[in-house]
Amino acid sequence: MNSNEAYQKHYVAVIGGSVAGSEAASMLAENGFRVVVFDMNRLPYGKIEDGLPNWHINLRNRQIQEIDKKLNHPNIRFVPLTKVGETINFSELVNDWGFSAVIMANGAWKDRHLPIANIDKFLDKELIYQNAFINWFNHKHEKNYKGKKYTIRSKNLVIGGGLSSIDVVKAIMIELVKNKLKQQNIDVDIFALEKYGIPKILAQYNLNFDDLNIDKVKLVYRRTARDMPLKSPKDGSLKSIEAAKTVSEKILTRYVEKFLFDFIPLSVPVNFTEKEGKLTGVIFQKVTLENGKIKPIEDAFFEIETEMLVSSIGSVPEKIEGLPYQYTSLKMRDDADYHVFGYDNVFAIGNAITGKGNIIESKKHGKQMTEVIIDKHLTDDAFEKWLIAYNTQLKNDVHQQIEGIIREISASEIQPEAIIKGILDKTDAIHTKIGYSTYIDWVTENIPVRLEEILKK
């Protein structure tokens, strides 16, 4: 029996179908393994679909095409709408299904909790977390959208730092300006506002920002503009770190000029105000930085009134019962960077290991990503170059991890035909329940209508 024939006797489960998961599944499939990819969503695209603001049209489409190409493989079974830990018990998947290996590539979808006592009493009312907000922003135009629904208020506050937080601020400012212009019978879409910026669009109609009577969104960050992770240093030298900080400060300044929001640094949220059960403001404490550490300033408190608060302080993997964790990330074996502690056949790749879910802020294993983010121009192309380079590094990391995993699987016992039939029967049952036929048919039927397509009509 050659190696390819032997590999076909192994079925491997991959949890999560986006960049890391599709890369792992493709590599396994190309090596002859049979793979089941479980994904909690209808589509496998992860934050490319639901976390990347929808003005990144070309980038999104290219990433989706690449994932489709990898998952549409005869050795891969895609099983959507199946959340491990809920739809399927994790221990059952590992112990009863009979997979030779289970690979966690489920990313990081859980928002970090905003550290203000009792703040979640306002959840999905005046308080919104970033992942839910961007998901709504990307899909609210769809007729059959069934997710959470929000209304942009007059006074808006965002807590966080980094490009993802800026994306939230941009989305709110763009919506506010678009709606105000519509009241004046001026129809401008989000794509034009994002591309050209608010001042240039207003100038086309002989308007200035004050004419719109809009309260600027306030972005509050616990550190300074120089500390925002907008540009990675080329190396660990002091010179490189300082140069990256200078670039980050310039990037933020250009964003403020282009989208007209207020940036408030060196402030941490400590409390809130409310009236008649509604959040009315957030109380902050001013801080200083001493040797890079945040130090609160005694009695230096101030309040920002708000009608909508978006927490954008990062994402972490959602914990699954049966898996070991160390703080927010999976606990790994000391002798391998992909082997989950306590299991012989459970592995993890991508954000499941790092515990970081923000597309921009996550750092991959091995070589740190230092490609250009947005050095000179706030253009879609510059961001695309960064994310493509970022995903390329992620794929390289996954390749190294999967090579090691393949060696371990190859040494394990070949699965009996009865076990393989059981896996096929169980996945067939899920497919029948949800009406799944083939991968291409499924994604074609379930891909949402795009806002840019609606605007063309």
C-alpha positions as a Markdown table, in Angstrom:
| # | Residue | x | y | z |
|---|---|---|---|---|
| 1 | Met | 0.0 | 0.0 | 0.0 |
| 2 | Asn | 1.5 | 3.3 | -1.0 |
| 3 | Ser | 1.4 | 6.4 | 1.2 |
| 4 | Asn | -1.5 | 8.0 | -0.6 |
| 5 | Glu | -3.6 | 4.8 | -0.3 |
| 6 | Ala | -2.7 | 4.6 | 3.4 |
| 7 | Tyr | -3.6 | 8.3 | 4.0 |
| 8 | Gln | -7.1 | 7.6 | 2.4 |
| 9 | Lys | -7.8 | 5.3 | 5.3 |
| 10 | His | -7.6 | 8.3 | 7.7 |
| 11 | Tyr | -10.3 | 10.8 | 8.2 |
| 12 | Val | -9.3 | 14.1 | 9.8 |
| 13 | Ala | -11.7 | 16.8 | 11.2 |
| 14 | Val | -10.8 | 20.4 | 10.7 |
| 15 | Ile | -12.8 | 22.9 | 12.9 |
| 16 | Gly | -13.2 | 26.2 | 11.0 |
| 17 | Gly | -13.1 | 26.7 | 7.2 |
| 18 | Ser | -11.6 | 30.1 | 6.8 |
| 19 | Val | -8.0 | 31.0 | 5.9 |
| 20 | Ala | -6.1 | 28.7 | 8.3 |
| 21 | Gly | -8.8 | 25.9 | 8.2 |
| 22 | Ser | -9.1 | 25.9 | 4.4 |
| 23 | Glu | -5.3 | 25.8 | 4.0 |
| 24 | Ala | -4.9 | 22.9 | 6.4 |
| 25 | Ala | -7.8 | 21.0 | 4.8 |
| 26 | Ser | -6.4 | 21.6 | 1.3 |
| 27 | Met | -2.9 | 20.4 | 2.3 |
| 28 | Leu | -4.3 | 17.3 | 3.9 |
| 29 | Ala | -6.5 | 16.6 | 0.9 |
| 30 | Glu | -3.7 | 17.0 | -1.5 |
| 31 | Asn | -1.7 | 14.5 | 0.5 |
| 32 | Gly | -4.5 | 12.0 | 0.1 |
| 33 | Phe | -6.2 | 12.3 | 3.5 |
| 34 | Arg | -9.9 | 12.6 | 3.7 |
| 35 | Val | -11.1 | 15.6 | 5.6 |
| 36 | Val | -14.3 | 16.9 | 7.2 |
| 37 | Val | -14.4 | 20.6 | 7.6 |
| 38 | Phe | -16.9 | 21.8 | 10.2 |
| 39 | Asp | -18.0 | 25.4 | 10.3 |
| 40 | Met | -20.4 | 27.1 | 12.6 |
| 41 | Asn | -21.6 | 29.5 | 9.9 |
| 42 | Arg | -23.4 | 28.9 | 6.6 |
| 43 | Leu | -20.3 | 29.9 | 4.7 |
| 44 | Pro | -16.6 | 29.1 | 5.6 |
| 45 | Tyr | -15.2 | 32.6 | 5.1 |
| 46 | Gly | -15.0 | 33.7 | 8.7 |
| 47 | Lys | -14.0 | 37.3 | 9.3 |
| 48 | Ile | -13.3 | 37.8 | 5.6 |
| 49 | Glu | -17.1 | 37.8 | 5.2 |
| 50 | Asp | -18.3 | 39.0 | 8.6 |
| 51 | Gly | -15.4 | 40.9 | 10.2 |
| 52 | Leu | -13.9 | 42.8 | 7.3 |
| 53 | Pro | -16.0 | 45.9 | 6.4 |
| 54 | Asn | -17.8 | 45.5 | 3.2 |
| 55 | Trp | -16.0 | 48.3 | 1.4 |
| 56 | His | -13.1 | 45.9 | 0.8 |
| 57 | Ile | -14.8 | 44.4 | -2.2 |
| 58 | Asn | -11.9 | 43.2 | -4.3 |
| 59 | Leu | -10.0 | 41.9 | -1.3 |
| 60 | Arg | -13.0 | 40.0 | 0.0 |
| 61 | Asn | -13.8 | 38.5 | -3.3 |
| 62 | Arg | -10.3 | 37.3 | -4.0 |
| 63 | Gln | -10.0 | 35.7 | -0.5 |
| 64 | Ile | -13.3 | 34.0 | -0.9 |
| 65 | Gln | -12.3 | 32.6 | -4.3 |
| 66 | Glu | -9.1 | 31.2 | -2.8 |
| 67 | Ile | -11.0 | 29.5 | 0.1 |
| 68 | Asp | -13.6 | 28.1 | -2.4 |
| 69 | Lys | -10.8 | 26.7 | -4.6 |
| 70 | Lys | -9.3 | 24.9 | -1.6 |
| 71 | Leu | -12.4 | 23.5 | -0.1 |
| 72 | Asn | -14.0 | 22.3 | -3.4 |
| 73 | His | -11.9 | 19.2 | -3.4 |
| 74 | Pro | -13.1 | 15.6 | -3.7 |
| 75 | Asn | -11.3 | 14.6 | -0.5 |
| 76 | Ile | -13.0 | 17.3 | 1.5 |
| 77 | Arg | -16.5 | 17.2 | 3.0 |
| 78 | Phe | -17.7 | 20.6 | 4.1 |
| 79 | Val | -20.3 | 20.6 | 7.0 |
| 80 | Pro | -21.7 | 24.0 | 7.7 |
| 81 | Leu | -24.0 | 25.3 | 10.4 |
| 82 | Thr | -22.3 | 22.9 | 12.8 |
| 83 | Lys | -20.7 | 24.5 | 15.9 |
| 84 | Val | -18.4 | 22.2 | 17.8 |
| 85 | Gly | -19.3 | 22.5 | 21.5 |
| 86 | Glu | -22.9 | 23.1 | 20.8 |
| 87 | Thr | -24.2 | 21.2 | 17.7 |
| 88 | Ile | -21.6 | 18.5 | 18.4 |
| 89 | Asn | -20.1 | 17.8 | 21.8 |
| 90 | Phe | -16.3 | 18.1 | 21.5 |
| 91 | Ser | -15.6 | 15.0 | 23.6 |
| 92 | Glu | -18.0 | 13.0 | 21.4 |
| 93 | Leu | -16.3 | 14.3 | 18.3 |
| 94 | Val | -12.8 | 13.2 | 19.6 |
| 95 | Asn | -13.8 | 10.0 | 21.3 |
| 96 | Asp | -16.8 | 8.6 | 19.4 |
| 97 | Trp | -16.6 | 9.8 | 15.8 |
| 98 | Gly | -13.4 | 8.0 | 15.0 |
| 99 | Phe | -11.3 | 10.7 | 13.4 |
| 100 | Ser | -7.6 | 10.1 | 13.2 |
| 101 | Ala | -7.0 | 13.7 | 14.2 |
| 102 | Val | -9.0 | 16.8 | 15.1 |
| 103 | Ile | -7.5 | 20.2 | 14.1 |
| 104 | Met | -8.8 | 23.3 | 15.7 |
| 105 | Ala | -8.7 | 26.3 | 13.2 |
| 106 | Asn | -11.8 | 28.0 | 14.6 |
| 107 | Gly | -10.3 | 31.4 | 15.0 |
| 108 | Ala | -11.4 | 34.0 | 17.6 |
| 109 | Trp | -15.0 | 35.2 | 17.5 |
| 110 | Lys | -15.6 | 36.1 | 21.1 |
| 111 | Asp | -15.2 | 39.8 | 21.9 |
| 112 | Arg | -13.1 | 40.6 | 25.0 |
| 113 | His | -15.3 | 41.7 | 27.8 |
| 114 | Leu | -15.3 | 45.5 | 28.4 |
| 115 | Pro | -13.9 | 45.8 | 31.9 |
| 116 | Ile | -16.6 | 48.0 | 33.5 |
| 117 | Ala | -18.6 | 46.3 | 36.2 |
| 118 | Asn | -22.3 | 45.6 | 35.2 |
| 119 | Ile | -21.8 | 47.3 | 31.8 |
| 120 | Asp | -23.4 | 44.2 | 30.0 |
| 121 | Lys | -26.8 | 45.2 | 31.4 |
| 122 | Phe | -26.9 | 47.5 | 28.3 |
| 123 | Leu | -25.8 | 44.8 | 25.9 |
| 124 | Asp | -27.3 | 45.0 | 22.4 |
| 125 | Lys | -29.1 | 48.2 | 23.5 |
| 126 | Glu | -26.7 | 51.1 | 24.1 |
| 127 | Leu | -23.7 | 48.7 | 24.3 |
| 128 | Ile | -22.5 | 46.8 | 21.2 |
| 129 | Tyr | -19.4 | 44.7 | 20.8 |
| 130 | Gln | -17.3 | 45.0 | 17.6 |
| 131 | Asn | -17.9 | 41.6 | 16.0 |
| 132 | Ala | -21.7 | 41.9 | 16.2 |
| 133 | Phe | -21.5 | 45.5 | 15.0 |
| 134 | Ile | -19.4 | 44.8 | 11.9 |
| 135 | Asn | -21.5 | 41.7 | 11.1 |
| 136 | Trp | -24.6 | 43.9 | 11.2 |
| 137 | Phe | -22.9 | 46.7 | 9.1 |
| 138 | Asn | -21.9 | 44.2 | 6.5 |
| 139 | His | -25.3 | 42.4 | 6.2 |
| 140 | Lys | -28.0 | 44.9 | 7.2 |
| 141 | His | -28.9 | 45.6 | 3.5 |
| 142 | Glu | -29.9 | 41.9 | 3.0 |
| 143 | Lys | -33.7 | 41.2 | 2.8 |
| 144 | Asn | -33.3 | 37.9 | 4.7 |
| 145 | Tyr | -30.8 | 39.2 | 7.3 |
| 146 | Lys | -31.7 | 37.6 | 10.6 |
| 147 | Gly | -28.9 | 38.8 | 12.8 |
| 148 | Lys | -28.8 | 41.5 | 15.5 |
| 149 | Lys | -30.1 | 44.9 | 14.4 |
| 150 | Tyr | -28.8 | 48.2 | 15.5 |
| 151 | Thr | -29.5 | 51.9 | 14.9 |
| 152 | Ile | -26.7 | 54.4 | 14.7 |
| 153 | Arg | -27.4 | 57.1 | 17.3 |
| 154 | Ser | -26.4 | 60.8 | 17.5 |
| 155 | Lys | -23.7 | 60.5 | 20.2 |
| 156 | Asn | -21.4 | 57.5 | 19.6 |
| 157 | Leu | -18.4 | 56.3 | 21.5 |
| 158 | Val | -15.8 | 53.6 | 20.5 |
| 159 | Ile | -13.3 | 52.2 | 23.0 |
| 160 | Gly | -10.3 | 50.5 | 21.6 |
| 161 | Gly | -7.2 | 50.9 | 19.4 |
| 162 | Gly | -5.8 | 49.6 | 16.1 |
| 163 | Leu | -7.2 | 49.4 | 12.6 |
| 164 | Ser | -10.2 | 47.3 | 13.6 |
| 165 | Ser | -11.3 | 50.0 | 16.0 |
| 166 | Ile | -10.8 | 52.6 | 13.3 |
| 167 | Asp | -12.9 | 50.5 | 11.0 |
| 168 | Val | -15.8 | 50.8 | 13.5 |
| 169 | Val | -15.3 | 54.5 | 13.8 |
| 170 | Lys | -15.2 | 54.9 | 10.0 |
| 171 | Ala | -18.4 | 52.8 | 9.6 |
| 172 | Ile | -20.3 | 55.0 | 12.1 |
| 173 | Met | -19.1 | 58.3 | 10.7 |
| 174 | Ile | -19.8 | 57.1 | 7.1 |
| 175 | Glu | -23.4 | 56.1 | 8.1 |
| 176 | Leu | -24.0 | 59.4 | 9.9 |
| 177 | Val | -22.8 | 61.5 | 7.0 |
| 178 | Lys | -24.6 | 59.4 | 4.4 |
| 179 | Asn | -27.9 | 59.7 | 6.3 |
| 180 | Lys | -27.5 | 63.5 | 6.8 |
| 181 | Leu | -26.8 | 63.9 | 3.1 |
| 182 | Lys | -29.8 | 61.8 | 2.2 |
| 183 | Gln | -32.0 | 64.2 | 4.2 |
| 184 | Gln | -30.8 | 66.9 | 1.8 |
| 185 | Asn | -31.6 | 64.7 | -1.2 |
| 186 | Ile | -28.0 | 63.9 | -1.8 |
| 187 | Asp | -27.4 | 60.3 | -2.5 |
| 188 | Val | -23.8 | 59.2 | -1.7 |
| 189 | Asp | -23.0 | 55.5 | -1.0 |
| 190 | Ile | -20.6 | 54.2 | 1.6 |
| 191 | Phe | -18.0 | 53.2 | -1.0 |
| 192 | Ala | -17.5 | 56.7 | -2.2 |
| 193 | Leu | -17.3 | 58.1 | 1.3 |
| 194 | Glu | -14.8 | 55.5 | 2.3 |
| 195 | Lys | -12.6 | 55.9 | -0.8 |
| 196 | Tyr | -12.5 | 59.7 | -0.9 |
| 197 | Gly | -13.1 | 60.7 | 2.7 |
| 198 | Ile | -15.8 | 62.9 | 4.2 |
| 199 | Pro | -14.3 | 66.3 | 3.5 |
| 200 | Lys | -13.8 | 65.7 | -0.3 |
| 201 | Ile | -17.3 | 64.3 | -0.7 |
| 202 | Leu | -18.8 | 67.3 | 1.2 |
| 203 | Ala | -16.7 | 69.7 | -0.9 |
| 204 | Gln | -18.4 | 68.3 | -4.1 |
| 205 | Tyr | -21.7 | 69.7 | -2.8 |
| 206 | Asn | -20.3 | 72.9 | -1.4 |
| 207 | Leu | -20.8 | 71.8 | 2.1 |
| 208 | Asn | -18.6 | 71.6 | 5.2 |
| 209 | Phe | -18.9 | 69.3 | 8.1 |
| 210 | Asp | -20.5 | 71.9 | 10.4 |
| 211 | Asp | -23.4 | 72.2 | 8.0 |
| 212 | Leu | -24.5 | 68.6 | 8.8 |
| 213 | Asn | -24.8 | 69.2 | 12.6 |
| 214 | Ile | -23.2 | 65.8 | 13.4 |
| 215 | Asp | -21.5 | 64.9 | 16.7 |
| 216 | Lys | -18.2 | 63.4 | 15.9 |
| 217 | Val | -17.6 | 59.8 | 17.0 |
| 218 | Lys | -15.1 | 59.7 | 19.9 |
| 219 | Leu | -12.4 | 57.0 | 19.8 |
| 220 | Val | -10.9 | 56.5 | 23.3 |
| 221 | Tyr | -7.6 | 54.6 | 23.7 |
| 222 | Arg | -5.7 | 53.7 | 26.8 |
| 223 | Arg | -2.4 | 54.6 | 25.2 |
| 224 | Thr | -1.2 | 57.2 | 22.7 |
| 225 | Ala | -1.4 | 57.4 | 18.9 |
| 226 | Arg | 2.2 | 56.3 | 18.8 |
| 227 | Asp | 1.4 | 53.1 | 20.6 |
| 228 | Met | -1.4 | 52.1 | 18.3 |
| 229 | Pro | -0.6 | 48.8 | 16.4 |
| 230 | Leu | -0.9 | 50.4 | 13.0 |
| 231 | Lys | 2.6 | 49.7 | 11.8 |
| 232 | Ser | 4.8 | 46.8 | 12.8 |
| 233 | Pro | 8.5 | 47.4 | 13.4 |
| 234 | Lys | 10.9 | 45.8 | 10.9 |
| 235 | Asp | 12.8 | 44.2 | 13.8 |
| 236 | Gly | 13.2 | 44.5 | 17.6 |
| 237 | Ser | 15.7 | 47.4 | 17.5 |
| 238 | Leu | 14.9 | 50.6 | 19.3 |
| 239 | Lys | 15.3 | 52.5 | 16.0 |
| 240 | Ser | 12.8 | 50.3 | 14.2 |
| 241 | Ile | 10.3 | 50.4 | 17.0 |
| 242 | Glu | 10.5 | 54.2 | 17.2 |
| 243 | Ala | 10.1 | 54.5 | 13.4 |
| 244 | Ala | 7.0 | 52.3 | 13.5 |
| 245 | Lys | 5.5 | 54.4 | 16.3 |
| 246 | Thr | 6.1 | 57.6 | 14.2 |
| 247 | Val | 4.3 | 56.0 | 11.3 |
| 248 | Ser | 1.4 | 54.8 | 13.4 |
| 249 | Glu | 0.9 | 58.4 | 14.7 |
| 250 | Lys | 0.9 | 59.7 | 11.1 |
| 251 | Ile | -1.6 | 57.0 | 10.0 |
| 252 | Leu | -4.0 | 57.9 | 12.8 |
| 253 | Thr | -3.7 | 61.6 | 12.0 |
| 254 | Arg | -4.6 | 61.0 | 8.4 |
| 255 | Tyr | -7.6 | 58.9 | 9.4 |
| 256 | Val | -8.8 | 61.7 | 11.7 |
| 257 | Glu | -8.5 | 64.1 | 8.8 |
| 258 | Lys | -10.2 | 61.9 | 6.4 |
| 259 | Phe | -13.1 | 60.7 | 8.6 |
| 260 | Leu | -13.4 | 63.6 | 11.0 |
| 261 | Phe | -13.6 | 61.7 | 14.4 |
| 262 | Asp | -12.2 | 62.7 | 17.7 |
| 263 | Phe | -9.3 | 60.7 | 19.2 |
| 264 | Ile | -8.9 | 60.8 | 23.0 |
| 265 | Pro | -5.7 | 59.0 | 24.2 |
| 266 | Leu | -4.4 | 57.9 | 27.6 |
| 267 | Ser | -7.9 | 57.2 | 29.1 |
| 268 | Val | -9.4 | 54.0 | 30.5 |
| 269 | Pro | -13.1 | 53.3 | 31.2 |
| 270 | Val | -13.9 | 52.8 | 34.9 |
| 271 | Asn | -17.7 | 53.4 | 35.3 |
| 272 | Phe | -20.9 | 54.5 | 33.5 |
| 273 | Thr | -23.9 | 56.8 | 34.0 |
| 274 | Glu | -27.4 | 55.8 | 33.3 |
| 275 | Lys | -30.9 | 57.3 | 33.3 |
| 276 | Glu | -34.2 | 55.4 | 33.3 |
| 277 | Gly | -32.3 | 52.2 | 32.6 |
| 278 | Lys | -30.4 | 53.5 | 29.6 |
| 279 | Leu | -26.7 | 54.1 | 29.3 |
| 280 | Thr | -26.0 | 57.8 | 29.1 |
| 281 | Gly | -22.3 | 58.1 | 29.5 |
| 282 | Val | -19.0 | 56.5 | 30.3 |
| 283 | Ile | -16.6 | 57.7 | 33.0 |
| 284 | Phe | -12.9 | 57.5 | 32.2 |
| 285 | Gln | -9.8 | 58.0 | 34.2 |
| 286 | Lys | -6.8 | 59.7 | 32.7 |
| 287 | Val | -3.6 | 57.6 | 32.8 |
| 288 | Thr | 0.1 | 58.1 | 32.1 |
| 289 | Leu | 2.7 | 55.7 | 30.7 |
| 290 | Glu | 5.7 | 54.8 | 32.8 |
| 291 | Asn | 8.2 | 52.4 | 31.1 |
| 292 | Gly | 5.3 | 51.3 | 28.9 |
| 293 | Lys | 3.0 | 50.5 | 31.8 |
| 294 | Ile | -0.3 | 52.2 | 32.3 |
| 295 | Lys | -0.5 | 54.2 | 35.6 |
| 296 | Pro | -3.9 | 55.8 | 36.6 |
| 297 | Ile | -3.8 | 59.5 | 37.6 |
| 298 | Glu | -5.4 | 60.0 | 40.9 |
| 299 | Asp | -8.7 | 62.0 | 40.8 |
| 300 | Ala | -8.4 | 62.5 | 37.1 |
| 301 | Phe | -11.9 | 61.5 | 35.9 |
| 302 | Phe | -14.1 | 62.7 | 33.1 |
| 303 | Glu | -17.3 | 61.7 | 31.5 |
| 304 | Ile | -18.2 | 61.3 | 27.8 |
| 305 | Glu | -21.9 | 61.3 | 27.1 |
| 306 | Thr | -23.0 | 58.6 | 24.6 |
| 307 | Glu | -26.1 | 57.0 | 23.2 |
| 308 | Met | -24.2 | 54.1 | 21.6 |
| 309 | Leu | -21.0 | 52.5 | 22.9 |
| 310 | Val | -19.0 | 50.1 | 20.8 |
| 311 | Ser | -16.4 | 48.1 | 22.6 |
| 312 | Ser | -13.6 | 47.2 | 20.2 |
| 313 | Ile | -10.8 | 45.9 | 22.4 |
| 314 | Gly | -10.1 | 42.6 | 20.6 |
| 315 | Ser | -11.4 | 39.1 | 20.2 |
| 316 | Val | -10.5 | 35.7 | 21.7 |
| 317 | Pro | -11.4 | 32.1 | 20.8 |
| 318 | Glu | -14.7 | 31.0 | 22.3 |
| 319 | Lys | -13.9 | 28.4 | 24.9 |
| 320 | Ile | -15.1 | 24.9 | 24.1 |
| 321 | Glu | -15.9 | 22.5 | 26.9 |
| 322 | Gly | -13.4 | 19.6 | 27.0 |
| 323 | Leu | -10.5 | 21.7 | 25.7 |
| 324 | Pro | -7.7 | 23.0 | 28.0 |
| 325 | Tyr | -7.1 | 26.7 | 28.1 |
| 326 | Gln | -4.4 | 29.0 | 29.4 |
| 327 | Tyr | -5.9 | 32.4 | 29.9 |
| 328 | Thr | -7.7 | 33.1 | 26.6 |
| 329 | Ser | -5.8 | 30.7 | 24.3 |
| 330 | Leu | -5.6 | 26.9 | 24.0 |
| 331 | Lys | -3.1 | 25.3 | 26.3 |
| 332 | Met | -0.5 | 23.7 | 24.1 |
| 333 | Arg | 2.1 | 20.9 | 24.8 |
| 334 | Asp | 5.5 | 22.4 | 25.6 |
| 335 | Asp | 7.3 | 20.2 | 23.0 |
| 336 | Ala | 5.2 | 21.3 | 20.0 |
| 337 | Asp | 3.5 | 24.5 | 18.9 |
| 338 | Tyr | 0.5 | 22.8 | 17.4 |
| 339 | His | -0.3 | 19.9 | 19.9 |
| 340 | Val | -3.1 | 20.6 | 22.3 |
| 341 | Phe | -2.2 | 19.7 | 25.9 |
| 342 | Gly | -3.8 | 16.4 | 27.2 |
| 343 | Tyr | -4.6 | 14.9 | 23.8 |
| 344 | Asp | -2.6 | 12.7 | 21.4 |
| 345 | Asn | -4.7 | 13.5 | 18.3 |
| 346 | Val | -6.0 | 17.1 | 18.8 |
| 347 | Phe | -4.0 | 19.9 | 17.2 |
| 348 | Ala | -4.5 | 23.7 | 16.8 |
| 349 | Ile | -3.4 | 26.2 | 14.2 |
| 350 | Gly | -3.8 | 29.9 | 13.6 |
| 351 | Asn | -5.7 | 32.1 | 16.1 |
| 352 | Ala | -6.8 | 29.1 | 18.1 |
| 353 | Ile | -3.2 | 29.1 | 19.4 |
| 354 | Thr | -2.5 | 32.8 | 19.6 |
| 355 | Gly | -5.7 | 33.7 | 21.3 |
| 356 | Lys | -6.0 | 36.8 | 19.1 |
| 357 | Gly | -8.8 | 37.3 | 16.7 |
| 358 | Asn | -8.3 | 40.8 | 15.3 |
| 359 | Ile | -7.3 | 40.5 | 11.6 |
| 360 | Ile | -4.9 | 43.3 | 12.1 |
| 361 | Glu | -3.4 | 42.8 | 15.5 |
| 362 | Ser | -2.9 | 39.0 | 15.5 |
| 363 | Lys | 0.7 | 37.9 | 15.2 |
| 364 | Lys | 1.5 | 34.6 | 13.7 |
| 365 | His | 4.0 | 32.0 | 14.8 |
| 366 | Gly | 7.5 | 32.2 | 13.3 |
| 367 | Lys | 8.4 | 35.3 | 11.3 |
| 368 | Gln | 6.5 | 38.4 | 12.5 |
| 369 | Met | 4.6 | 40.1 | 9.8 |
| 370 | Thr | 6.2 | 43.4 | 9.0 |
| 371 | Glu | 4.9 | 44.3 | 5.6 |
| 372 | Val | 3.5 | 47.8 | 4.9 |
| 373 | Ile | 0.1 | 48.4 | 6.3 |
| 374 | Ile | -0.6 | 52.0 | 5.2 |
| 375 | Asp | 2.5 | 54.0 | 5.0 |
| 376 | Lys | 1.8 | 56.8 | 2.6 |
| 377 | His | -1.7 | 56.5 | 1.4 |
| 378 | Leu | -5.0 | 55.4 | 3.0 |
| 379 | Thr | -5.9 | 53.2 | 0.1 |
| 380 | Asp | -7.6 | 49.9 | -0.3 |
| 381 | Asp | -4.6 | 48.7 | -2.2 |
| 382 | Ala | -2.2 | 49.3 | 0.7 |
| 383 | Phe | -4.5 | 47.5 | 3.1 |
| 384 | Glu | -4.9 | 44.6 | 0.6 |
| 385 | Lys | -1.2 | 44.3 | 0.3 |
| 386 | Trp | -0.9 | 44.0 | 4.0 |
| 387 | Leu | -3.7 | 41.5 | 4.5 |
| 388 | Ile | -2.5 | 39.3 | 1.5 |
| 389 | Ala | 1.0 | 39.3 | 3.0 |
| 390 | Tyr | -0.5 | 38.5 | 6.4 |
| 391 | Asn | -2.5 | 35.6 | 5.1 |
| 392 | Thr | 0.5 | 34.4 | 3.1 |
| 393 | Gln | 2.5 | 34.2 | 6.4 |
| 394 | Leu | -0.4 | 32.5 | 8.1 |
| 395 | Lys | -0.5 | 29.9 | 5.3 |
| 396 | Asn | 3.3 | 29.3 | 5.6 |
| 397 | Asp | 2.8 | 28.8 | 9.3 |
| 398 | Val | 0.0 | 26.3 | 8.7 |
| 399 | His | 2.1 | 24.4 | 6.1 |
| 400 | Gln | 4.8 | 23.9 | 8.7 |
| 401 | Gln | 2.3 | 22.8 | 11.3 |
| 402 | Ile | 0.4 | 20.5 | 9.0 |
| 403 | Glu | 3.6 | 18.8 | 7.9 |
| 404 | Gly | 4.2 | 17.8 | 11.5 |
| 405 | Ile | 0.6 | 16.8 | 12.0 |
| 406 | Ile | 0.8 | 14.6 | 8.9 |
| 407 | Arg | 3.8 | 12.8 | 10.3 |
| 408 | Glu | 1.9 | 12.1 | 13.5 |
| 409 | Ile | -1.3 | 10.9 | 11.8 |
| 410 | Ser | 0.7 | 8.7 | 9.5 |
| 411 | Ala | 2.1 | 6.8 | 12.5 |
| 412 | Ser | -1.4 | 6.2 | 13.9 |
| 413 | Glu | -3.5 | 3.1 | 13.3 |
| 414 | Ile | -5.5 | 3.0 | 10.1 |
| 415 | Gln | -9.3 | 3.5 | 10.6 |
| 416 | Pro | -11.5 | 0.5 | 10.0 |
| 417 | Glu | -14.1 | 0.7 | 7.3 |
| 418 | Ala | -16.9 | 0.7 | 9.9 |
| 419 | Ile | -15.5 | 3.8 | 11.5 |
| 420 | Ile | -15.2 | 5.6 | 8.1 |
| 421 | Lys | -18.7 | 4.6 | 7.3 |
| 422 | Gly | -19.9 | 6.0 | 10.6 |
| 423 | Ile | -18.3 | 9.4 | 9.8 |
| 424 | Leu | -19.9 | 9.4 | 6.4 |
| 425 | Asp | -23.3 | 8.5 | 7.8 |
| 426 | Lys | -23.1 | 11.2 | 10.4 |
| 427 | Thr | -22.1 | 13.9 | 8.0 |
| 428 | Asp | -24.6 | 12.7 | 5.5 |
| 429 | Ala | -27.3 | 13.1 | 8.2 |
| 430 | Ile | -26.3 | 16.7 | 8.8 |
| 431 | His | -26.2 | 17.4 | 5.1 |
| 432 | Thr | -29.7 | 16.0 | 4.6 |
| 433 | Lys | -31.1 | 18.0 | 7.5 |
| 434 | Ile | -29.8 | 21.4 | 6.2 |
| 435 | Gly | -30.3 | 20.6 | 2.5 |
| 436 | Tyr | -26.7 | 20.4 | 1.5 |
| 437 | Ser | -25.7 | 18.8 | -1.9 |
| 438 | Thr | -22.3 | 19.9 | -3.1 |
| 439 | Tyr | -19.9 | 22.6 | -1.9 |
| 440 | Ile | -20.3 | 24.8 | -5.0 |
| 441 | Asp | -24.1 | 24.5 | -5.0 |
| 442 | Trp | -24.2 | 25.4 | -1.3 |
| 443 | Val | -22.0 | 28.5 | -1.4 |
| 444 | Thr | -23.8 | 29.6 | -4.6 |
| 445 | Glu | -27.2 | 29.3 | -2.9 |
| 446 | Asn | -26.0 | 31.0 | 0.3 |
| 447 | Ile | -23.7 | 33.7 | -0.7 |
| 448 | Pro | -25.5 | 37.0 | 0.4 |
| 449 | Val | -26.5 | 39.7 | -2.0 |
| 450 | Arg | -23.8 | 42.3 | -2.1 |
| 451 | Leu | -24.5 | 45.9 | -1.4 |
| 452 | Glu | -22.5 | 47.0 | -4.5 |
| 453 | Glu | -24.7 | 44.8 | -6.6 |
| 454 | Ile | -27.9 | 46.4 | -5.2 |
| 455 | Leu | -26.5 | 49.9 | -5.8 |
| 456 | Lys | -25.8 | 49.1 | -9.5 |
| 457 | Lys | -29.4 | 48.3 | -10.2 |
